[in-house]
Amino acid sequence: MPFLSLYTSGFRNLKDGQTDLLAPEVFFVGENGQGKTNLLETLYISSYGSSFRTKSESEIIKKGGDAYSIRGFYRDETGKADTVAVQYEKSAGKKKILKNGKILTDRKDLIQTIPCVLFCHDDLDFAIGEPERRRFFIDQSLSMYDIFYVDVLRKYKKVLKSRNTVLRDEKASENSSYTDMLDVYDISLAEHGREMVKKRRDALHNFNRIFTPLYEEVTGIKNISLVYDSSWKDKKNEDVLALLKEKRTSDIIMKTTLSGPHRDRIRFVKSGEPFIPTASTGQRRLTAILLRVCQAVLYTKITAKKPVLLMDDVLLELDPAKRERITALLPAYDQLFCTFLPEEPYSRYMKSGTKVYKVHEGAVDEP
């Protein structure tokens, strides 16, 4: 199993110290606001180098402090015990990520070390939120197993940012080289954007092969699938360049790039018709949960590796029958971490090796 133990210092409300995680399943039980989600956050940061709750490192630091640090001890594929450490000092404004004591200069080098799949309440956004949330989900899924996609995504975002900066610069529009600059950016935007569209489309095709039968198995509802609406569709490079030039006047007026994979939409349909607008609250919640299940299954199919599952109170809003089905259908995992309220029947989900911790005011204790 990946995580053997975890040491934290100055992290939110957690007591400084080390927690033994040597178990296939670890349950954190406690009332709201006691630190359960904070513990999952430390594991997520150990896996990806960033939080799933905030982009501000300062928000993570314990009140009155200036720094936080996390050190996760894990076992790699060969069985060797290794470490991942993440440190941030507010006064210096510096963040360091270390793997086995060596500073990583690129967070990309950490991504595939301890792959985690997070189930949390905010996942509902993948079903009912803005289009950017579904784009984020598919981009995150691809990044877990396709390190080249991370590079493509970064390059596209960098070119897009530069192009939008030019579009917003009124003085630049008076420059004789203004059109030439946009032409150069369009070439790079088309190159990287077309690669993103292809990879996203392939990923969603693979997703549907898992998601559609799984949704039917859990709910009895047939033919639920994801559709990728690309503004560039399957256009050739020259056609994309022509489209960008055609929309350039509108881009200049709006001062932003209106066409490209950063504008694409991912929809849920039932037999070709929109599904989410008429779906019940329970069906929408299940849609989000099953997306995460598929994310883990697809990762394992492609890499032959099992992820770590982090589940933060995701079963609370489901009826008992649905809870049983979801827990029975959890994908194969290397390790499972769950948070529960004390009144929840978490003992039903325990196995022989499950470790249970009580969490109270940031302290983690065995019952």
NORZIPE-V30537 format. One record per residue. N is the residue number from 1. PHI is phi in whole degrees, 0 to 359 (999 if undefined). PSI is psi in degrees with one decimal (NA if undefined). OMEGA is omega in degrees with one decimal (none if undefined). Layout:
n	phi	psi	omega
N	PHI	PSI	OMEGA
N	PHI	PSI	OMEGA
This chain:
n	phi	psi	omega
1	999	147.6	-174.8
2	294	-63.7	-172.2
3	278	123.5	176.9
4	262	-40.0	177.1
5	198	168.8	-176.5
6	217	130.0	176.1
7	245	132.6	177.3
8	229	149.5	176.7
9	215	129.1	176.9
10	69	20.9	-174.5
11	261	111.3	178.8
12	44	-127.5	-177.1
13	262	6.6	-175.7
14	288	140.2	174.3
15	292	137.6	178.3
16	297	138.4	177.7
17	149	-174.2	-174.9
18	247	142.2	179.5
19	238	129.7	178.6
20	283	126.0	-178.0
21	241	18.3	-175.7
22	284	81.4	178.6
23	195	149.5	178.6
24	291	-30.0	175.4
25	229	134.9	178.3
26	231	123.0	179.3
27	252	132.0	173.1
28	252	118.0	-174.7
29	244	129.9	179.1
30	177	167.6	177.9
31	290	167.8	177.7
32	297	144.2	176.3
33	82	8.5	-177.1
34	267	-16.8	176.9
35	125	7.7	-178.3
36	297	-50.2	-179.5
37	294	-32.6	177.0
38	301	-37.7	178.9
39	294	-42.5	176.7
40	296	-35.4	179.4
41	297	-39.3	179.2
42	296	-37.6	178.6
43	292	-40.9	179.1
44	297	-44.4	178.8
45	296	-37.2	177.1
46	297	-29.6	-178.1
47	274	-37.0	-171.9
48	238	-9.3	178.1
49	82	0.9	179.1
50	215	162.4	-177.6
51	273	153.7	172.8
52	266	0.1	-175.4
53	250	-25.4	-176.6
54	205	155.2	173.6
55	261	-7.0	-178.9
56	265	112.7	179.1
57	297	-32.3	-177.7
58	297	-31.0	-179.9
59	294	-22.2	-176.5
60	280	-26.2	-176.0
61	292	139.2	177.8
62	302	142.4	-177.6
63	307	128.1	179.8
64	88	-4.9	-178.1
65	263	176.6	-179.4
66	238	-9.7	-175.0
67	205	159.9	169.8
68	223	157.1	175.6
69	213	145.9	177.6
70	230	136.5	174.2
71	226	112.4	-179.2
72	256	131.1	176.0
73	258	128.3	-175.9
74	220	167.6	178.5
75	249	125.3	-177.7
76	278	-174.5	-174.7
77	297	-24.9	-179.2
78	272	-5.3	-178.4
79	95	-0.1	-179.4
80	281	140.7	178.0
81	277	123.8	-179.1
82	233	176.4	-179.9
83	227	149.7	169.7
84	232	132.1	179.4
85	230	139.4	176.1
86	232	126.7	-176.6
87	228	140.2	176.5
88	219	133.2	178.1
89	240	116.6	-173.9
90	296	-45.8	-176.5
91	297	-33.4	179.0
92	271	-16.8	-178.4
93	65	29.7	-175.8
94	240	140.5	176.6
95	237	135.5	179.1
96	235	137.3	173.7
97	240	125.2	-177.1
98	236	139.5	175.3
99	237	115.5	-175.2
100	54	40.4	176.4
101	83	-6.6	-178.9
102	260	128.6	-178.9
103	290	130.2	176.9
104	268	129.4	-179.9
105	271	-12.2	-179.4
106	223	124.3	-179.4
107	299	-21.2	178.2
108	302	-30.3	-178.0
109	287	-10.0	-179.8
110	262	-25.2	-167.8
111	309	-43.9	-173.8
112	264	12.2	-179.8
113	287	-55.2	177.6
114	227	79.9	-176.2
115	297	124.6	179.9
116	243	145.8	171.1
117	243	119.9	-175.7
118	261	128.1	171.5
119	252	119.6	178.7
120	212	171.2	-175.6
121	300	-36.9	-177.4
122	293	-11.4	177.5
123	299	-19.4	178.4
124	302	-26.4	177.2
125	301	-27.9	179.9
126	295	-24.3	179.1
127	265	-45.2	-171.2
128	243	-4.0	-175.8
129	278	-169.0	-179.4
130	292	155.9	-179.3
131	306	-32.5	-178.5
132	297	-26.6	179.4
133	289	-37.7	177.1
134	287	-33.7	174.4
135	295	-40.5	177.8
136	300	-43.3	-177.9
137	299	-47.6	-177.7
138	290	-34.9	176.9
139	294	-40.7	178.3
140	296	-42.9	180.0
141	300	-45.6	179.0
142	296	-40.0	-177.4
143	295	-24.6	-178.8
144	293	-32.5	-176.0
145	237	-8.7	-178.6
146	236	91.7	-175.9
147	294	-25.0	178.6
148	290	-28.4	178.3
149	294	-34.9	177.3
150	302	-43.3	179.5
151	294	-44.4	180.0
152	298	-45.3	-179.7
153	299	-43.3	179.4
154	296	-44.7	-179.3
155	297	-41.0	179.7
156	296	-45.8	-178.7
157	296	-36.8	179.9
158	294	-45.0	178.8
159	294	-42.4	179.8
160	300	-43.2	179.3
161	298	-43.8	-179.9
162	295	-41.8	179.7
163	296	-43.0	180.0
164	293	-33.7	177.1
165	298	-42.6	177.6
166	295	-41.5	-179.3
167	296	-30.7	-178.4
168	275	-14.4	-176.2
169	273	102.3	-178.1
170	295	-31.5	178.8
171	291	-35.5	-179.5
172	297	-33.0	-178.0
173	294	-18.9	179.1
174	272	-9.1	-178.7
175	281	140.0	-178.1
176	295	-20.4	-178.9
177	266	7.6	-176.6
178	303	-50.3	-179.7
179	295	-38.3	179.2
180	297	-39.8	179.4
181	298	-45.9	179.7
182	295	-36.6	177.7
183	298	-41.8	-180.0
184	294	-44.8	179.3
185	296	-37.0	-179.5
186	298	-37.0	179.7
187	297	-46.2	179.1
188	291	-39.8	-179.5
189	299	-43.4	179.7
190	295	-42.9	-178.0
191	299	-53.5	-177.1
192	286	-36.4	-179.3
193	295	-40.9	179.2
194	296	-35.8	177.2
195	293	-39.7	176.9
196	298	-46.1	-178.9
197	300	-44.3	-179.6
198	297	-46.7	-178.1
199	292	-39.6	177.4
200	296	-43.1	-178.5
201	296	-42.7	178.4
202	296	-40.6	-179.6
203	296	-43.0	-179.9
204	292	-32.8	174.6
205	299	-45.5	178.3
206	293	-35.2	177.5
207	299	-46.9	-176.6
208	298	-30.5	178.9
209	293	-21.7	177.3
210	260	-46.2	-171.2
211	293	-46.3	-174.9
212	300	-52.8	178.8
213	292	-31.4	179.9
214	292	-41.9	179.8
215	296	-39.0	177.7
216	294	-38.6	-179.4
217	296	-38.7	-176.9
218	278	-38.8	-171.7
219	248	-19.5	-174.6
220	85	-0.5	-179.1
221	270	126.7	-175.6
222	265	159.6	168.9
223	61	35.7	171.9
224	271	127.4	-178.9
225	212	172.0	178.7
226	253	137.5	179.4
227	241	133.8	179.5
228	258	113.9	177.3
229	261	102.9	-179.5
230	261	134.0	178.0
231	292	-19.5	177.7
232	258	-9.3	-178.4
233	48	-129.6	178.8
234	249	35.2	-175.9
235	295	147.9	174.2
236	286	167.3	-175.4
237	303	-46.3	-178.4
238	295	-30.6	178.7
239	288	-35.9	177.0
240	294	-42.7	178.2
241	298	-38.8	178.4
242	294	-39.3	179.5
243	295	-43.3	179.0
244	298	-39.5	179.1
245	291	-37.6	179.0
246	297	-36.2	-176.8
247	267	3.4	-173.9
248	299	-39.7	179.3
249	301	-44.5	178.0
250	295	-39.5	178.3
251	299	-42.3	-179.1
252	294	-41.0	179.2
253	295	-45.1	-177.5
254	276	-11.8	178.9
255	62	34.0	177.3
256	200	159.6	-179.8
257	277	117.3	-172.3
258	266	-6.2	-176.3
259	230	137.1	178.4
260	145	173.1	-178.0
261	297	-17.6	175.8
262	287	-7.1	177.8
263	247	-1.4	-174.5
264	292	157.5	-178.3
265	238	146.7	175.1
266	238	123.2	-175.4
267	240	152.4	172.2
268	262	128.3	179.7
269	231	155.6	174.2
270	239	113.1	-176.2
271	52	38.4	176.6
272	90	-10.6	-179.0
273	257	150.2	179.5
274	306	134.4	-175.8
275	255	-47.0	-172.2
276	300	-41.1	-178.2
277	303	-30.8	-178.6
278	255	-0.5	-178.6
279	286	150.6	177.1
280	285	168.5	178.3
281	300	-41.5	179.3
282	295	-39.5	179.3
283	293	-36.4	178.3
284	292	-42.4	178.5
285	297	-42.8	178.7
286	296	-37.1	177.8
287	303	-45.8	-179.1
288	294	-44.1	-179.3
289	296	-43.6	-177.5
290	289	-25.4	172.7
291	299	-43.5	179.9
292	293	-39.3	176.6
293	301	-46.0	179.6
294	296	-36.7	178.0
295	302	-43.6	179.8
296	290	-42.6	-179.6
297	297	-44.9	-178.9
298	296	-40.4	178.2
299	301	-45.0	-179.5
300	293	-39.8	179.1
301	300	-39.3	-174.9
302	277	-37.8	-174.2
303	257	-14.7	-174.4
304	65	19.3	177.0
305	246	151.3	177.7
306	260	135.1	-179.8
307	275	170.2	168.6
308	269	132.8	179.2
309	258	131.3	175.7
310	243	114.7	-175.6
311	241	112.5	-175.0
312	253	91.1	175.9
313	56	32.1	-174.4
314	281	-14.9	-177.2
315	269	-6.7	-172.7
316	303	-40.3	-172.4
317	268	6.6	179.2
318	259	148.1	176.7
319	288	163.1	-175.6
320	306	-39.3	-178.9
321	295	-43.3	180.0
322	293	-36.2	178.2
323	299	-45.1	-179.0
324	299	-42.3	-179.3
325	295	-43.8	-178.3
326	296	-46.7	-179.2
327	296	-33.3	178.5
328	288	-26.2	-176.6
329	261	8.1	178.8
330	304	137.8	-179.0
331	291	163.5	176.9
332	301	135.0	-178.0
333	225	157.4	175.4
334	275	-30.1	179.1
335	198	148.4	-177.3
336	231	129.0	174.8
337	240	129.3	-179.0
338	228	147.6	171.6
339	249	142.6	-179.5
340	219	150.0	167.3
341	281	153.0	-176.7
342	303	-33.0	-176.7
343	279	-7.4	179.6
344	285	148.6	-178.6
345	279	57.7	-174.8
346	294	-20.4	179.4
347	297	-24.6	178.9
348	295	-27.7	-174.5
349	262	-0.1	-178.4
350	284	149.7	174.0
351	242	179.6	-173.6
352	300	-32.9	-177.3
353	258	10.6	-176.3
354	293	134.0	176.0
355	256	130.9	-178.4
356	244	128.9	175.8
357	242	140.1	171.3
358	266	131.3	-178.1
359	246	123.3	-178.9
360	215	120.7	179.7
361	50	42.9	175.8
362	82	-4.6	179.0
363	266	139.7	-178.2
364	246	115.4	-176.1
365	227	146.6	171.8
366	285	142.5	-177.3
367	291	NA	none
